[in-house]
Amino acid sequence: MTASPSPKASAPRISFVSLGCPKALVDSERILTHLRAEGYELSRRHDGADVVIVNTCGFLDSAKAESLDAIGQAMAENGRVIVTGCMGAQPDEIRDRYPNLLAVTGPQAYESVVAAVHEAVPPAHDPFLDLVPPQGVKLTPRHYAYLKISEGCNNRCTFCIIPSLRGDLVSRPAGDVLREAEKLVKAGVKELLVVSQDTSAYGVDTRYAESPWRDRTVRARFSDLARELGDLGAWVRLHYVYPYPHVDEVIPLMAEGRVLPYLDMPLQHASPSVLKRMRRPGNQEKQLERIRRWREACPDLAIRSTFIVGFPGETEAEFEELLAWIREARLERVGCFEYEPVRGAAANDVAELIPPEVKAERKRRFMETQQAVSLRLQKARIGKRLPVIIDEAGPTVARGRTKYDAPEIDGTVHVAFRRPVRPGDIVTVRIEGADAYDLHGTVA
């Protein structure tokens, strides 16, 4: 008489909260991929999970408050919580508020997070049932994915504490990045969003070391990597690109169509005196001339940037310099933030802090100025036929993005269609209307 097989133990369940920037999202995906490979299942609810992981953001005090609130919610709904991410680099601040956490680890501490999960709830792995796709677990829609090429940052901008949280620049070998990208494209990803803390500094720490890729070697250099990614058959979008001189080498790739004509370039200000107090890299004082040359080489180029108003010591004259620069630069997409003092940032002591009401008023004036610029640029697209990648499809109207728009931070195209479209489809759309942020059109 043969014994009946023992029932398979139910797989432990993990609930996950990912906060902060796309770079933190990639960290979350790596943790989840590792745990999923070990047989853990993902839960949509805290109260149905064996343990909750909260990946925190610690860049600004407002982000810390959001992280602490998320930890508090997880503790209230579950009570078995592991904290990781940037705020985890300051564990005392977290444990003072929540002393009964299972573990607190810092950013990029994948092994420590997994070890804490193992201690809280050991895996019940079944190699015949628990399969992970080759591209890993993704938290983005199937048709686009973030591709992180390095960790940390060598810059010491006075308003930023990221290097103290994530360390100096550590670049991934180009071959490893390209193999990951290839797996994503084979799995159906149509758009690769390249991210790091300082994308254009990629490879500086390794002296642009070569690594094997297919039948050749590729240097860990910004332009070399962009060229190889452009051959994989997906849209390639470049984020967090500081304006170093060698960025010029990527513009021809955009003109050729190998890389999207899009640069996410966080300039932060335009006044030379403010930039000096910020200790910004990249010789930004001459940026207008470089933008003019880039547009001559690639007329289709769209630039997104972010700026800080109310930086300590910012005078009205310096702010007016910024407004004049914005009018002349004619950037397609712009975000604006009021300066927020961050504990440990050198900027807090470089000059007198700007009153909150002044910062708010300057942000309002800045956004009014940029909205007028954006509206003119948007209206210029009316009558054109543009490729649009579909993000969401409704019964008669879909939401998508042009090559000039990144997901979640830029504009949307509202697309009317007659034949069915699906997320990930790239369709040609005739643009029929525009406002300062969004476009409206019909599938051609």
C-alpha positions as CSV (number, residue, x, y, z in Angstrom):
1,M,0.0,0.0,0.0
2,T,1.5,3.3,-1.1
3,A,1.3,6.3,1.2
4,S,-0.6,9.3,-0.1
5,P,1.5,12.4,-0.7
6,S,1.5,14.9,2.1
7,P,-0.3,18.1,1.2
8,K,1.8,21.0,0.1
9,A,2.3,23.6,2.7
10,S,0.7,26.9,1.7
11,A,3.2,29.4,0.4
12,P,4.0,32.3,2.7
13,R,2.5,35.6,1.5
14,I,4.3,39.0,1.2
15,S,2.6,42.4,1.0
16,F,4.8,45.1,-0.5
17,V,4.8,48.9,-0.4
18,S,7.2,50.7,-2.8
19,L,7.7,54.5,-2.3
20,G,9.9,57.1,-3.9
21,C,11.6,57.3,-7.3
22,P,11.9,54.9,-10.2
23,K,15.3,53.8,-8.9
24,A,13.6,52.6,-5.7
25,L,11.0,50.8,-7.7
26,V,13.8,48.8,-9.4
27,D,15.1,47.9,-6.0
28,S,11.6,46.7,-5.1
29,E,11.4,44.6,-8.2
30,R,14.7,42.9,-7.4
31,I,13.6,42.0,-3.9
32,L,10.3,40.7,-5.1
33,T,11.9,38.7,-7.9
34,H,14.2,37.0,-5.4
35,L,11.4,36.2,-3.0
36,R,9.1,35.0,-5.8
37,A,11.8,32.7,-7.0
38,E,11.9,31.2,-3.5
39,G,8.2,30.4,-3.6
40,Y,6.7,33.4,-1.7
41,E,3.4,34.7,-3.0
42,L,2.4,38.3,-3.2
43,S,-0.6,39.7,-1.3
44,R,-2.6,42.8,-2.2
45,R,-3.6,43.3,1.4
46,H,-1.6,43.8,4.5
47,D,-4.0,41.9,6.7
48,G,-3.7,38.7,4.6
49,A,0.1,38.6,4.5
50,D,2.6,36.8,6.7
51,V,4.9,39.8,6.5
52,V,4.9,43.4,5.0
53,I,7.9,45.0,3.4
54,V,7.9,48.8,3.1
55,N,10.5,50.3,0.8
56,T,10.9,53.9,2.0
57,C,12.0,57.2,0.6
58,G,14.1,59.5,2.7
59,F,15.1,62.3,0.3
60,L,12.8,65.1,1.7
61,D,11.0,65.5,5.0
62,S,7.7,65.2,3.3
63,A,8.8,61.9,1.8
64,K,9.9,60.7,5.2
65,A,6.5,61.6,6.6
66,E,4.8,59.6,3.8
67,S,7.2,56.6,4.6
68,L,6.4,56.8,8.3
69,D,2.7,56.9,7.5
70,A,3.0,53.8,5.3
71,I,4.9,52.0,8.0
72,G,2.2,52.9,10.6
73,Q,-0.5,51.6,8.3
74,A,1.3,48.3,7.8
75,M,1.9,48.0,11.6
76,A,-1.8,48.7,12.3
77,E,-3.1,46.3,9.6
78,N,-0.5,43.5,10.1
79,G,2.1,44.1,12.8
80,R,4.9,42.1,11.1
81,V,6.8,44.7,9.2
82,I,10.3,44.9,7.6
83,V,11.5,48.4,6.5
84,T,14.1,49.0,3.8
85,G,15.1,51.8,1.4
86,C,16.6,55.2,1.7
87,M,15.0,56.1,5.1
88,G,16.3,52.8,6.4
89,A,19.8,54.4,6.4
90,Q,18.5,56.4,9.5
91,P,17.1,53.5,11.5
92,D,16.9,55.3,14.8
93,E,14.3,57.8,13.5
94,I,12.2,54.9,12.4
95,R,12.6,52.7,15.5
96,D,11.8,55.7,17.8
97,R,8.4,55.8,16.2
98,Y,7.9,52.0,15.6
99,P,10.1,50.0,18.0
100,N,8.5,46.7,17.3
101,L,9.5,46.4,13.6
102,L,10.9,43.0,12.6
103,A,13.9,44.6,10.8
104,V,15.2,47.9,9.3
105,T,17.7,47.8,6.4
106,G,19.2,50.5,4.2
107,P,19.0,51.1,0.5
108,Q,20.2,48.4,-1.9
109,A,20.4,45.9,1.0
110,Y,18.7,43.1,-0.9
111,E,20.4,40.3,1.0
112,S,19.5,41.8,4.3
113,V,15.8,42.2,3.3
114,V,15.6,38.6,2.1
115,A,17.3,37.4,5.3
116,A,14.8,39.3,7.4
117,V,12.0,37.7,5.5
118,H,13.5,34.2,5.9
119,E,13.7,34.8,9.7
120,A,10.1,36.0,9.9
121,V,8.6,33.4,7.7
122,P,10.7,30.6,6.1
123,P,10.1,29.9,2.4
124,A,8.0,26.9,1.3
125,H,9.5,26.5,-2.1
126,D,8.1,24.0,-4.7
127,P,10.4,24.0,-7.7
128,F,7.7,22.4,-9.9
129,L,5.1,25.1,-9.2
130,D,7.0,28.3,-8.3
131,L,8.2,29.7,-11.5
132,V,9.6,33.2,-12.1
133,P,9.6,34.7,-15.6
134,P,13.1,35.3,-17.0
135,Q,12.6,39.1,-16.8
136,G,11.8,38.9,-13.1
137,V,8.9,40.4,-11.2
138,K,7.9,43.9,-12.5
139,L,5.8,46.5,-10.7
140,T,5.2,48.5,-13.9
141,P,2.7,47.7,-16.7
142,R,3.9,44.9,-19.0
143,H,4.8,47.2,-21.9
144,Y,7.4,49.4,-20.1
145,A,10.1,48.9,-17.5
146,Y,12.8,50.8,-15.7
147,L,16.3,49.8,-16.3
148,K,18.7,50.9,-13.6
149,I,22.3,51.2,-14.8
150,S,24.1,52.3,-11.6
151,E,23.8,53.0,-7.9
152,G,24.8,56.0,-5.9
153,C,26.3,59.3,-6.9
154,N,29.6,61.1,-6.9
155,N,28.1,64.6,-6.9
156,R,27.8,66.6,-3.7
157,C,24.9,69.0,-4.4
158,T,24.2,71.0,-1.3
159,F,20.5,70.3,-1.2
160,C,20.8,66.5,-1.7
161,I,21.6,63.7,0.9
162,I,21.4,60.8,-1.6
163,P,25.2,60.1,-1.5
164,S,25.0,59.7,2.3
165,L,22.1,57.3,1.9
166,R,23.1,55.3,-1.2
167,G,26.9,55.9,-1.4
168,D,29.1,56.9,-4.3
169,L,28.6,55.9,-7.9
170,V,28.7,52.1,-8.7
171,S,28.1,51.3,-12.3
172,R,26.8,48.0,-13.5
173,P,28.8,46.2,-16.3
174,A,27.4,47.1,-19.7
175,G,26.9,43.5,-20.6
176,D,24.8,42.8,-17.6
177,V,22.6,45.9,-18.3
178,L,22.2,44.8,-22.0
179,R,21.3,41.2,-21.1
180,E,18.6,42.4,-18.6
181,A,17.3,44.8,-21.3
182,E,17.2,42.0,-23.9
183,K,15.2,39.8,-21.5
184,L,12.7,42.6,-20.9
185,V,12.2,43.2,-24.7
186,K,11.7,39.4,-25.3
187,A,9.1,39.4,-22.6
188,G,7.1,42.1,-24.4
189,V,8.5,45.4,-23.0
190,K,8.1,48.1,-25.6
191,E,9.8,51.0,-23.7
192,L,13.0,50.9,-21.6
193,L,13.3,53.8,-19.2
194,V,17.0,54.2,-18.3
195,V,17.5,55.4,-14.7
196,S,20.2,56.0,-12.2
197,Q,21.1,58.9,-9.8
198,D,23.4,60.4,-12.5
199,T,22.9,58.6,-15.8
200,S,25.5,60.5,-17.8
201,A,28.2,59.7,-15.3
202,Y,27.7,56.0,-16.0
203,G,31.0,54.1,-16.1
204,V,33.2,56.9,-14.6
205,D,33.9,54.7,-11.5
206,T,35.1,51.8,-13.6
207,R,37.0,53.9,-16.1
208,Y,34.5,52.8,-18.8
209,A,35.5,49.1,-18.4
210,E,34.5,46.8,-21.2
211,S,32.4,43.7,-20.7
212,P,31.2,40.9,-23.0
213,W,28.0,41.3,-24.9
214,R,26.9,38.8,-27.6
215,D,30.0,38.5,-29.9
216,R,31.8,41.6,-28.8
217,T,32.7,43.8,-25.8
218,V,31.0,47.0,-24.9
219,R,32.3,49.9,-22.8
220,A,30.5,51.0,-19.7
221,R,30.0,54.5,-21.2
222,F,26.8,56.5,-21.5
223,S,26.8,56.9,-25.3
224,D,28.0,53.3,-26.0
225,L,25.3,51.9,-23.8
226,A,22.6,54.1,-25.4
227,R,23.7,52.9,-28.9
228,E,23.5,49.2,-28.0
229,L,20.1,49.6,-26.2
230,G,18.9,51.4,-29.4
231,D,19.4,48.2,-31.3
232,L,17.1,46.0,-29.2
233,G,13.9,47.2,-30.9
234,A,12.2,49.1,-28.1
235,W,11.8,52.7,-27.3
236,V,14.7,53.9,-25.1
237,R,14.1,56.9,-22.8
238,L,17.0,58.5,-20.9
239,H,16.3,59.9,-17.4
240,Y,18.4,61.9,-14.9
241,V,21.0,63.0,-17.4
242,Y,23.3,65.7,-16.1
243,P,24.5,68.1,-18.8
244,Y,28.1,66.9,-19.1
245,P,29.9,67.6,-22.4
246,H,29.7,64.0,-23.6
247,V,25.9,64.1,-23.6
248,D,26.5,65.7,-27.0
249,E,27.4,62.2,-28.3
250,V,23.9,60.9,-27.7
251,I,22.0,63.6,-29.6
252,P,22.9,62.0,-33.1
253,L,21.5,58.7,-31.8
254,M,18.2,60.6,-31.2
255,A,18.3,62.2,-34.6
256,E,18.8,58.7,-36.2
257,G,15.8,57.3,-34.2
258,R,17.8,54.8,-32.3
259,V,17.0,56.5,-29.0
260,L,13.9,58.6,-28.2
261,P,14.4,62.3,-28.8
262,Y,13.9,62.9,-25.1
263,L,16.2,64.1,-22.3
264,D,15.2,64.2,-18.7
265,M,17.7,66.7,-17.4
266,P,17.3,68.0,-13.8
267,L,18.8,71.4,-14.1
268,Q,17.4,72.8,-10.8
269,H,18.1,76.5,-11.5
270,A,19.5,78.9,-14.1
271,S,21.1,81.7,-12.1
272,P,24.9,81.1,-12.0
273,S,25.0,82.3,-8.4
274,V,22.3,79.9,-7.2
275,L,23.9,77.1,-9.2
276,K,27.2,77.8,-7.4
277,R,25.5,77.6,-4.0
278,M,23.8,74.4,-5.1
279,R,27.2,73.1,-6.2
280,R,25.7,71.7,-9.4
281,P,27.9,69.8,-11.9
282,G,27.9,70.1,-15.7
283,N,28.8,73.7,-16.5
284,Q,25.1,74.6,-16.6
285,E,25.7,78.3,-17.1
286,K,26.3,77.7,-20.8
287,Q,23.3,75.4,-21.2
288,L,21.2,77.6,-23.4
289,E,23.8,77.5,-26.1
290,R,24.1,73.7,-25.8
291,I,20.3,73.3,-26.1
292,R,20.3,75.4,-29.2
293,R,23.0,73.1,-30.8
294,W,21.2,70.0,-29.7
295,R,18.0,71.2,-31.4
296,E,19.9,72.0,-34.6
297,A,21.2,68.4,-34.6
298,C,17.9,66.9,-33.6
299,P,14.9,69.2,-34.2
300,D,12.5,66.7,-32.7
301,L,14.3,66.8,-29.3
302,A,12.1,67.3,-26.2
303,I,13.6,68.2,-22.9
304,R,12.1,67.7,-19.5
305,S,13.6,69.3,-16.4
306,T,13.0,70.1,-12.7
307,F,13.7,73.3,-10.9
308,I,13.8,74.4,-7.3
309,V,12.5,77.8,-6.3
310,G,13.1,79.4,-2.9
311,F,16.6,78.0,-2.5
312,P,18.3,79.5,0.5
313,G,19.4,83.0,-0.3
314,E,17.5,83.2,-3.6
315,T,17.0,86.9,-4.4
316,E,14.2,88.3,-6.5
317,A,16.8,89.1,-9.1
318,E,18.1,85.5,-9.2
319,F,14.5,84.2,-9.5
320,E,13.9,86.6,-12.4
321,E,17.0,85.2,-14.1
322,L,15.3,81.8,-13.8
323,L,12.0,83.0,-15.3
324,A,13.9,84.7,-18.2
325,W,15.8,81.5,-18.8
326,I,12.6,79.4,-18.9
327,R,11.1,81.7,-21.5
328,E,14.2,81.5,-23.7
329,A,14.9,77.7,-23.3
330,R,11.3,76.7,-24.3
331,L,11.5,73.3,-22.5
332,E,8.7,70.9,-23.3
333,R,8.2,69.5,-19.8
334,V,9.0,71.2,-16.5
335,G,8.4,70.4,-12.9
336,C,8.9,72.9,-10.0
337,F,9.5,72.3,-6.4
338,E,9.7,74.7,-3.4
339,Y,13.0,74.2,-1.5
340,E,12.5,71.9,1.5
341,P,15.1,71.8,4.2
342,V,16.4,68.3,4.5
343,R,18.2,67.2,7.7
344,G,21.9,66.8,6.9
345,A,21.8,68.9,3.7
346,A,24.6,71.5,3.5
347,A,22.2,73.9,1.7
348,N,20.4,74.7,5.0
349,D,23.4,76.6,6.1
350,V,24.6,78.4,2.9
351,A,22.3,81.3,3.3
352,E,19.1,82.5,4.9
353,L,16.0,80.4,4.4
354,I,13.3,81.8,2.2
355,P,9.9,82.4,3.9
356,P,7.2,79.8,2.9
357,E,4.9,82.5,1.5
358,V,7.6,83.8,-0.8
359,K,8.4,80.2,-2.0
360,A,4.8,79.6,-2.7
361,E,4.4,82.8,-4.7
362,R,7.5,82.1,-6.7
363,K,6.3,78.6,-7.6
364,R,3.0,80.1,-8.8
365,R,4.8,82.6,-11.0
366,F,7.2,80.0,-12.3
367,M,4.4,77.6,-13.3
368,E,2.4,80.4,-15.0
369,T,5.4,81.2,-17.0
370,Q,6.1,77.6,-18.0
371,Q,2.4,76.9,-18.8
372,A,2.5,79.6,-21.4
373,V,5.6,78.1,-22.9
374,S,4.1,74.5,-22.8
375,L,0.8,75.6,-24.4
376,R,2.6,77.2,-27.4
377,L,4.7,74.0,-27.9
378,Q,1.7,71.7,-27.5
379,K,-0.5,73.7,-30.0
380,A,2.3,73.4,-32.5
381,R,1.7,69.7,-32.6
382,I,-2.0,70.1,-33.8
383,G,-2.4,68.6,-37.2
384,K,0.7,66.3,-36.9
385,R,0.6,62.5,-37.0
386,L,2.6,61.1,-34.0
387,P,3.4,57.6,-32.8
388,V,1.7,57.0,-29.5
389,I,2.2,54.1,-27.1
390,I,-1.0,53.1,-25.4
391,D,-1.0,52.8,-21.6
392,E,-4.8,52.3,-21.0
393,A,-7.6,51.4,-23.3
394,G,-11.2,52.2,-22.6
395,P,-14.3,51.4,-24.7
396,T,-13.8,54.3,-27.2
397,V,-11.0,56.4,-25.9
398,A,-7.5,55.3,-24.9
399,R,-4.7,57.0,-22.9
400,G,-1.2,57.0,-24.3
401,R,2.0,58.9,-24.6
402,T,4.1,60.3,-27.4
403,K,7.9,59.9,-27.7
404,Y,8.1,63.3,-25.8
405,D,6.3,62.0,-22.7
406,A,7.5,59.6,-19.9
407,P,4.9,57.7,-17.9
408,E,3.4,59.2,-14.8
409,I,5.4,62.5,-14.9
410,D,4.6,64.0,-18.3
411,G,1.6,64.6,-20.5
412,T,-1.0,62.2,-21.9
413,V,-2.6,61.7,-25.3
414,H,-6.3,61.0,-25.2
415,V,-6.9,58.8,-28.3
416,A,-10.2,58.1,-29.9
417,F,-10.2,54.9,-31.9
418,R,-12.5,52.7,-34.1
419,R,-10.5,49.5,-34.2
420,P,-9.5,47.9,-30.9
421,V,-6.2,49.0,-29.3
422,R,-4.4,47.4,-26.3
423,P,-1.9,48.6,-23.8
424,G,1.6,48.4,-25.4
425,D,0.3,49.0,-28.9
426,I,2.2,51.8,-30.7
427,V,-0.3,53.6,-33.0
428,T,-0.2,56.6,-35.3
429,V,-2.4,59.4,-34.0
430,R,-3.6,62.5,-35.7
431,I,-3.4,65.3,-33.2
432,E,-6.6,67.4,-33.1
433,G,-6.4,69.4,-29.9
434,A,-4.0,70.5,-27.1
435,D,-3.8,72.1,-23.7
436,A,-0.7,72.9,-21.7
437,Y,-0.2,69.3,-20.7
438,D,-2.2,66.9,-22.7
439,L,-3.0,66.2,-26.4
440,H,-6.2,64.9,-28.0
441,G,-6.4,63.0,-31.3
442,T,-7.7,60.0,-33.3
443,V,-6.0,56.9,-34.5
444,A,-5.0,57.6,-38.1
